Amino acid sequence: MAKVTFNEDLCKGCGLCVEACPKKILRLSPDRINIKGHHPAEMTDQDACVACAFCATMCPDCVITVEK
């Protein structure tokens, strides 16, 4: 099973990872704001992740780590 982690304090909420996810299981958090004042990305269904790492590849700030 894949494990995806986010360094939420560095996320600027650009949404590129959300658009890149082929399973559509990422979103920008509707209720949390990080120290930069942005809604950080989050995983909605960890079990559905296939560890393709498209999200981590698209992230301009390298805040996403994907482990298999």
N, C-alpha and C positions, 0 to 999 in steps of 0.2 A: 504494500500500500504506500502511496505517495504521501509525503509530508511537506506542506507549503507553509513557510513562515514569512512574516512581514516585519520590517523594522518600521513600525507605524510612525514614529516620531520624525522620520526622514521623508515620509510619503507626502507629496505635494498635491495629491488628489487629481492628477491629470486624466486618469481613466484609460490610459493606453493598455494597461494589463487587462482591464475589463473587456475591452474591444477585441483583444488578441485571444482570449480564452475560447477554444473551440467547444467546450462543454457548457459555457455560459454560467459558470459557478462562482464568478467573482463579481463584486459590486463595491461601490463606494459606501461606506458606513453611513446610514441615514441618521444615526443618533450619537455618534462619537466624533470628537474633534481633537486633533493632535496638537502638540505644542506649537506648531507653525500656523495653526488656525484653519487647517484643511480637514475634510472628511477623508480618512485613510481607506485604502482598499482592504477588503476582507474576503475570506472564503465563506461561501454559503453552504457547501456540501463537500467536506474533505474526502469522503468515501468515493465520490464521483470523479475525483481528479485522476488523470491518467499520466501525470508527471511529464507532460510534453515540454514544459518549461518555456512555452511561448510567452507567458506573462513575464517571467524573469528576463527573457531576451528583450522584450519591448520596453521594460522599465528604464527610463533614462537616469534614474538615481540609484539603481542597483539595490533596492530595498527588499527584493523578493528572493528567497532561497527555496529551491526545490530539491528534495531528497527522495530517492527511491528506496 
